[in-house]
Amino acid sequence: MTLRLDVALNERSYPIFIGQGLLDRPECWIDTIRSNQVMIVTNTTVAPLYLERIRLALTGKQIATVILPDGEQFKNLDTLDQIFTGLLQSRHNRTTTLVALGGGVIGDMTGFAAACYQRGVDFVQIPTTLLAQVDSSVGGKTGVNHPLGKNMIGAFHQPRCVIIDTDTLNTLADNQLAAGLAEVIKYGLILDLNFLQWIEANLDSLQARNPAILAEAIRRCCEIKAQVVSEDETEQGKRALLNLGHTFGHAIETYSGYGSWLHGEAVAVGTLLAADLSQRSGWLEKSDIERIKRLFLRAQLPLTPPPAMTSADFMRLMAVDKKVLDGQLRLILLRQLGDALVTEQFSTTALAATLDAAILDATALATQALDT
């Protein structure tokens, strides 16, 4: 069974297809590719698994491929240039379609290349990680990292469609699955308490990769994101809620060196920092914090930042976050579970206390690990 959702953006609206075996059933999505020229962009990990199946699905098209190195550390302008070089060497024109076959890094870079090549061409998302399926493949955020900040160079460029074959999760590494679960949990925390309760009840099945349970989680996440993007495509308001934990998490990724932490791992820690600050701001209860911790712990996600990272490191790196306006840091906090807000109305003293407490916990854990 194939489920279809739609992202409603008037003339730029597009479908999301969710189901098993979609890579081998192109009849449900092939009509979204309007061009004869197609450039498939993938990486060294995904290409041996799925590239030939996509080529077969696109039989009759003029197909070229670019295979990039795998990893967040390669999400930069130098790697992006390999896509442009491939397009030019293959003489692709402005009617071409780029196909992003891979995780969030491939999706973000391919989408950005599509936004830039000849001032904008079509692209299609075929996400193969849970994180990309529930989050980064939907909504048109594209871009690359800079040594001074994550995702600071990019564009909003919507895909023609998103094709989510849940069978691709069978080849996903356990830590990548856990990273995706961090984003799944995020949706419940910010906008849907009932979904959060569903995740708590079904986490074991999600980790066991039960196809029906995974499909339901992906459906609900995409449903929420599609609605938010339809209301606020370029993140002027409500869409920023989707970044719960990301300001802290991006700081961790930048500090550690891209690729050292998976994005979802950093988001999990960032979410706990945001929850702690929410509690210090008078909203969440201590029991809420413990509930989130238990869920992340069950999902096999980290709970503390790198032990060598200081409060000053966090503040320096968060100062270049995309949500900073006129020099004012804004954060996504939780009024209660299932109810988030974007605000700059938080105490700097409370923020410092949140960071200091987390760093103290990280140091204690590192010391304990050395002792054992």
Residue pairs with C-beta under 8 A, 6 or more apart in sequence:
1 19
2 17
2 18
2 19
2 22
2 25
2 28
3 17
3 18
3 19
3 215
3 219
4 15
4 16
4 17
4 18
5 15
5 16
5 18
5 219
5 222
5 223
5 226
6 13
6 14
6 15
6 16
6 226
7 13
7 14
7 15
7 16
7 138
7 139
7 158
7 226
7 229
7 230
8 226
8 230
9 158
9 229
9 230
9 233
12 158
14 32
14 158
14 159
14 160
14 161
14 162
15 29
15 32
15 161
15 162
16 138
16 161
16 162
16 164
16 222
16 226
17 28
17 29
17 161
17 162
17 163
17 164
18 164
18 166
18 215
18 218
18 219
18 222
19 25
19 28
19 164
19 165
19 166
19 215
20 165
20 166
20 167
20 211
20 215
21 165
21 167
22 28
22 29
22 163
22 164
22 165
23 50
23 53
23 54
23 57
23 126
23 163
23 165
23 167
23 168
24 53
24 57
26 57
26 58
29 124
29 161
29 163
30 57
30 58
32 124
32 160
32 161
33 58
33 61
33 97
33 99
33 122
33 124
33 160
34 95
34 97
34 122
34 160
35 61
35 95
35 96
35 97
35 122
36 61
36 62
36 95
37 61
37 62
37 64
37 90
37 92
37 93
37 95
37 96
37 97
38 58
38 61
38 62
38 63
38 64
38 96
38 97
38 98
38 99
39 63
39 64
39 65
39 66
39 83
39 86
39 87
39 90
39 92
39 96
39 97
39 98
39 99
40 51
40 54
40 55
40 58
40 63
40 64
40 65
40 66
40 98
40 99
40 101
41 65
41 66
41 68
41 83
41 86
41 98
41 99
41 100
41 101
41 102
41 106
41 109
41 110
41 113
42 50
42 51
42 65
42 66
42 67
42 68
42 100
42 101
42 102
42 106
43 67
43 68
43 69
43 70
43 102
43 105
43 106
44 67
44 68
44 69
44 70
45 70
45 102
46 70
46 101
46 102
46 103
46 106
46 128
47 65
47 67
47 101
49 128
49 168
49 171
50 101
50 126
50 128
50 168
51 65
51 67
51 101
54 99
54 101
54 126
55 63
55 65
58 99
64 86
64 87
64 90
64 92
65 86
66 82
66 83
66 86
68 74
68 79
68 82
68 83
68 106
68 109
69 79
70 105
71 105
71 258
71 259
72 105
72 145
72 253
72 258
72 259
72 262
72 263
73 257
73 258
73 259
74 105
74 259
75 105
75 108
75 109
75 144
75 145
75 258
76 144
76 145
76 146
77 144
77 153
79 109
79 144
80 109
80 112
80 113
80 144
83 98
83 109
83 110
83 113
83 117
84 113
84 116
84 117
87 96
87 98
87 113
87 117
92 117
92 121
93 118
94 117
94 118
94 119
94 120
94 121
95 121
96 117
96 121
96 122
97 121
97 122
97 123
97 124
97 160
98 110
98 111
98 113
98 114
98 117
98 121
98 122
98 123
98 124
99 110
99 123
99 124
99 126
100 106
100 107
100 109
100 110
100 111
100 123
100 124
100 125
100 126
100 127
100 137
100 159
101 126
101 128
102 126
102 127
102 128
102 129
102 132
103 127
103 128
103 129
103 131
103 132
103 136
103 176
104 127
104 129
104 131
104 132
104 135
104 136
104 137
104 263
107 125
107 127
107 132
107 136
107 137
107 142
108 136
108 141
108 142
108 143
108 144
108 151
108 154
109 142
109 144
110 123
110 142
111 123
111 125
111 140
111 141
111 142
111 155
111 157
111 159
112 142
112 143
112 144
112 153
112 154
112 155
112 157
113 123
114 120
114 121
114 122
114 123
114 142
114 157
115 142
115 154
115 155
115 156
115 157
116 155
120 157
122 159
122 160
123 157
123 159
123 160
124 159
124 160
124 161
124 162
124 163
125 132
125 137
125 138
125 159
125 161
125 162
125 163
126 162
126 163
126 165
127 133
127 136
127 137
127 162
127 164
127 168
128 165
128 168
128 169
128 171
128 172
129 168
129 169
129 172
129 176
129 179
129 180
130 169
130 172
130 176
130 177
130 179
130 180
130 181
130 183
130 184
130 214
130 218
131 176
131 179
131 180
131 182
131 183
131 263
131 264
132 180
133 164
133 166
133 169
133 180
133 218
133 222
134 180
134 183
134 184
134 187
134 217
134 218
134 221
134 222
134 225
135 183
135 221
135 225
135 242
137 159
137 162
137 164
138 162
138 222
138 225
138 226
138 229
139 158
139 225
139 229
139 233
139 239
139 242
140 156
140 157
140 158
140 159
140 229
140 233
141 151
141 154
141 156
142 154
142 155
142 156
142 157
143 151
143 152
143 153
143 154
143 155
144 151
144 153
144 154
145 151
145 152
145 153
145 254
145 258
146 152
146 153
147 254
148 254
148 320
149 250
149 254
149 317
149 320
149 321
150 250
150 253
150 254
150 258
151 250
151 322
152 320
152 322
156 233
156 234
158 233
162 222
164 218
164 222
166 211
166 214
166 215
166 218
167 211
169 177
169 209
169 214
170 209
172 180
174 300
175 262
175 265
175 300
176 262
177 207
177 209
178 264
178 265
178 299
178 300
178 301
179 262
179 263
179 264
179 265
179 267
179 301
180 264
181 203
181 206
181 207
181 264
181 299
181 301
182 264
182 265
182 267
182 268
182 271
182 296
182 299
182 301
183 221
183 264
183 267
184 199
184 206
184 217
184 221
185 196
185 199
185 268
185 271
185 292
185 295
185 296
185 299
186 242
186 244
186 245
186 267
186 271
187 195
187 220
187 221
187 224
187 225
188 195
188 196
188 197
188 198
188 199
188 337
188 338
189 196
189 244
189 271
189 275
189 292
189 334
189 337
189 338
189 340
190 241
190 242
190 244
190 332
190 334
190 338
190 339
190 340
191 224
191 228
191 241
191 338
191 339
191 340
192 220
192 224
192 338
193 337
193 338
193 339
194 338
195 220
195 224
196 337
196 338
198 220
199 206
199 217
199 295
200 295
202 213
202 216
202 217
203 295
203 298
203 299
205 213
206 213
206 214
206 217
207 299
207 300
225 242
228 238
228 239
228 241
228 242
229 239
231 238
231 239
232 238
232 239
233 239
237 342
240 323
240 330
240 332
240 342
241 332
241 340
241 341
241 342
243 323
243 332
244 270
244 271
244 274
244 332
244 334
244 340
245 267
245 268
245 269
245 270
245 271
245 272
245 273
245 274
245 332
246 267
246 270
246 332
247 270
247 274
247 318
247 321
247 323
247 329
247 331
247 332
248 266
248 269
248 270
248 271
248 273
248 274
248 305
248 314
248 318
249 263
249 266
249 267
249 268
249 269
249 270
249 271
250 266
250 270
250 317
250 318
250 321
251 270
251 313
251 314
251 317
251 318
251 321
252 261
252 266
252 269
252 270
252 305
252 306
252 309
253 260
253 261
253 263
253 266
254 317
255 306
255 309
255 313
255 317
256 266
256 306
256 309
261 302
261 306
264 301
265 301
265 302
268 296
268 299
268 301
268 302
268 303
269 302
269 303
269 304
269 305
269 358
271 292
271 296
272 289
272 292
272 293
272 296
272 303
272 358
273 305
273 354
273 355
273 358
274 331
274 332
274 333
274 334
275 284
275 288
275 289
275 292
275 334
276 289
276 354
276 357
276 358
277 331
277 333
277 346
277 350
277 351
277 354
278 284
278 333
278 334
278 335
279 285
279 286
279 288
279 289
280 347
280 350
280 353
280 354
281 333
281 346
281 347
281 350
283 333
283 334
283 335
283 336
284 334
284 336
284 337
288 334
288 336
288 337
291 337
292 337
293 303
296 302
296 303
297 303
303 361
304 358
304 361
304 362
304 365
305 314
305 358
305 359
305 362
306 362
307 359
307 362
307 363
307 365
307 366
309 359
309 362
310 359
311 352
311 355
311 356
311 359
314 355
315 355
318 324
318 329
319 329
321 329
323 329
323 330
323 331
323 342
324 330
325 344
328 344
329 344
330 342
330 343
330 344
331 342
331 343
331 344
331 346
332 340
332 341
332 342
333 340
333 341
333 343
333 346
334 340
334 341
335 341
